[in-house]
Amino acid sequence: MERRGPGHPDSLADAAAEELANLLARHFLAGAGHLRHFNVEKALFASGSVEVGFGGGRVIRPARLVVAGKVDLRVAPPDLSRLEADLVAALHRLLPAADEDAFGVEVWLSPSSVDLAPLVSGRAVPRANDTSLAVVSWPRSPLEEAVHTVSDAFVASEFRDTVPIGPDVKVMGRRVGDEVGMTAAAAVLAEEVAGLGDYEAAVDAVAAEASRVASELLSRPVEVVVNQASDVPYLTLSGSSVEAGDDGQVGRGNRFGGLITPHRPMSMEACAGKHPAAHVGKVYHAAAFDLAQALLEVGAEEVTVMMLSRIGAAVTDPDTVVVQTVQPLPDGLVAELAHTVVADWEARTRRLIDGCYELF
């Protein structure tokens, strides 16, 4: 399984789309008194080009982020230039080492479909504006937890204060029998390494930290290799390969819960940028997670929840809910908890807007 850090181009695209969705949600709540229809889940972060070497470099062509979607513009239309400025600020928070000219941002908003806008705008209980499947499995397996924790350890401020890497990290973990190994990539900040010796010291520090964290979590030795793509040092100005080496797109990175888990049942539905009350590709992932947590609290050990929507139906009326546990639970308990969790849509919407779920 794999985790892509917050500076990975795909994670940046997800973060930008989700930031825009939350900006729109807050805008409509403040300006219209209720949520209007929108979906802004299409985003491409096209890489630019830089000249980089030990000690620094310069931007030759800025990377370009384009976020596009549909918005109900009939009431309290948002200020496009303000949205773009807010996205630029959000990206700089994620990439504090990036220069002001490192990237540009465009927001493309088109009017919502006349068929879909009425499903959301002005309704007490929104209607699902898509037919979609959400899948959540919890808790994480030991290896999943190790990959997640190692990735987060790389981007923790305590680590990056002493090791010159940016937030563009990627960790892949694999287990064959009892043997566990990890492959990691970490973008080294060019301005903070004067030569090959400094670079190699940074890479060695990343490998040592990953091995320490993973070995402690898994109670066994874990070999970790870092930056093995080529003999050329992996140097960046901004701390992300989006500046020159890679493009980013919504839905290509982490799934709900922060991992890519090919051995688990999972939906290919991206959560970022979708409406927090009506788009079931986001809402039902959050609901499935809430239901999994509720089931764990009453004694389940491992849970997989699948929720299927039906376009046009109330978000409180899923078409199908499937719950898998490793041990049986009392008759009627699963259905009772499912009804309670699904009915909590209004509080869940607020939690989604406030960023209480790990969507990617």
Number of C-alpha atoms within 10 A of each C-alpha: 18 23 29 27 29 24 26 26 28 27 26 29 32 32 24 30 30 27 22 26 23 21 16 26 23 18 19 20 13 12 14 14 12 17 24 29 30 29 25 25 26 22 27 22 27 22 22 20 17 19 13 18 19 18 14 16 15 14 20 14 16 20 22 19 26 19 26 20 20 19 21 25 16 9 11 15 14 17 10 13 11 10 18 19 13 17 24 18 13 17 20 17 11 19 21 14 18 20 14 10 12 23 23 17 18 18 19 15 18 14 14 19 13 9 9 19 20 18 21 25 19 15 12 9 17 24 26 27 27 16 16 20 22 28 26 27 22 17 16 14 11 12 19 21 16 22 29 24 17 24 27 19 17 26 20 11 12 10 16 15 10 10 22 23 28 30 28 29 25 23 27 20 20 15 12 7 6 6 11 18 17 24 19 24 22 31 25 28 26 25 18 17 22 13 12 11 10 15 23 14 14 20 25 16 18 27 22 16 17 28 21 16 18 28 16 13 17 14 9 13 14 20 17 22 18 19 20 12 9 7 7 8 18 21 26 30 29 28 26 31 26 28 27 21 15 16 21 22 22 27 20 17 24 23 24 26 20 19 24 20 16 9 7 12 14 19 16 15 18 23 29 31 29 25 30 30 28 31 26 30 28 25 24 31 27 30 26 27 26 21 24 28 15 17 22 16 10 12 11 17 14 17 21 21 25 22 21 19 26 19 20 18 18 18 24 20 16 19 16 11 16 14 19 14 16 10 10 10 13 7 8 9 11 19 13 10 16 22 14 14 20 21 15 13 22 15 11 22 20 15 14 21 21 11 13 11 17 14 21 26
